[in-house]
Structures are given as C-alpha cells and as structure tokens.
Amino acid sequence: MSDFEMIRAERAGDILTITLNRPERLNACPPAMADEIFAALRDLGDARAVLMKGEGRAFCSGADLAANAEMSVSGGDRAFASLSQHYNPMVQALATAPVPVVSVVQGPAAGVGCSIALAADFVLAGKSGYFLQAFANIGLVPDGGSSWMLPRLIGTAQATRMMMLGEKIHGEEAERIGLIYKCVEDDALEAEAQALVERLAKGPTVALGLMKQTLRSGLEADFTATLAAEAKAQREAGNTQDAVEGALAFLQKRKAEFKGA
C-alpha cells in the first residue's frame, strides 16, 4: 500500500484496513486526510472487504476547524471548494466501493466524521460511541452526504432532530432507531468488527458489490426500474464462478467456498 501521513492502509489477506491516524486531534479530518482515504479506496487491488476505524479514543471528530482557522472564517466559497474537491469524492468512493465496507465507531463520529462512518455498509459502534451533527452550533449545514443518508436511515423526524438540534446519538440509541447495524460493549467492539469483516470477505464478493448498487439505486428508482436493475445484476452475478460454487455447494449439501470471482 502507499505511504500516507494521516491514515494507515494495511492489507491482511483479503481485508484492507484503513485507520484514521491523528489521535492527538481525535482523528479530525482535514482535506488532505480525505484525499488519502480516497486514494486508499481507489487502490483496493484484490481486497474483498474494507474495515474503517479510528486510532485512539475517537472515530473522527469532524473536519479540523481548529487547525484551519483561516478557512473556518473565510466564507462559504472555501467550504464549497473543499467539499467539492476533497470530501465529496472521498465519501462517494466509500459509499460506492465495489466491496463491503465496515466502519467501527468508538468515541465521536461528528460532522463529516459522522458521514464517513455512515457511508459504510455496516456500522458497528461501542457503547461509548456517538454520532453528532453539530453544524447548527456553528451556523453551517450538514455535509458529506448526511442530508441524503440520515432521512433514509432514520426518517425525516429523527434526521431533523440530529441536524437542527445537534444532539448526540449514542451507540445504543443509534442501533434502536436504525441509524447503525449494531452496538456492542466497548471491549467487544474490535473482535466483533473483525469477525464481521472476515465473514464478508469470505462471501461472494461480486454479488455483494452488485447488492450495494441495487440497494442504493433502488432508493431513487421506481419499482419497474428496480426490477430491471435486479435482473441485470442477477445476470452478472450468475455468470461468476462463485454462483457456480454456490449452486454446487447447495446440491452437495456443503458450505460454499467463495473466491470473489
């Protein structure tokens, strides 16, 4: 993997682990970190699953406003450019990665850090973890795709609460309202996340990637278009070696051994 300054990108078998690595800043994400995450996601190679986590006691505390004070008070044009050129491409790459992505939240996932976490396919949080849209407190609006993700995950009422009131949603409540996949005890978080990402990496990777596509397109398309998209995806999945292996395993009453091809 490439050398990075603000993240670590490490391959172990079929799994790419991306670690936000600015623990002294609670892994706050300046534009340069967003670029590094984007680069790591564009260099998946033959990885079959991605694990996203933060070093230390936080997932990501948001954009690094304290380190970019000039940008923070320089008006909306700088923010527009930063989102368009750095943060938005990174979140888009995360959400559309062709393999499953698991994010692991301990401590804060705030601001754009909340968006980064929620853009994953599976979000695991410890009981100390929380999700925060604090933009109203500084006179700004949610970004990083939160305005699209939140109402689809938890409905308009809860999304409005998070966005306009800036209330923390802790791990247990996040699971209860459907914001995340699962909340576990803090000391079980790492093992739970590793078991999940390993399970996904052993799955039929092409089919899982196609599921991601049809899930997201189905949020916007009508029923007829979704039926057509599913048929197209099924044709592609059905032509894989994994589909043949899955059928043989079913007929032979054994567990399938998928290769991601």
Secondary structure by P-SEA (a helix, b strand, c coil): ccccccbbbbbcccbbbbbbccccccccccaaaaaaaaaaaaacccccbbbbbbcccccccccccccccccccccaaaaaaaaaccaaaaaaaaaaccbbbbbbbcccccaaaaaaaacccbbbbccccccccccccccccccccccccccccccaaaaaaaacccccccaaaaaaaccccccccccaaaaaaaaaaaaaaacaaaaaaaaaaaaaaaacccaaaaaaaaaaaaaaaaacaaaaaaaaaaaaccccccccc
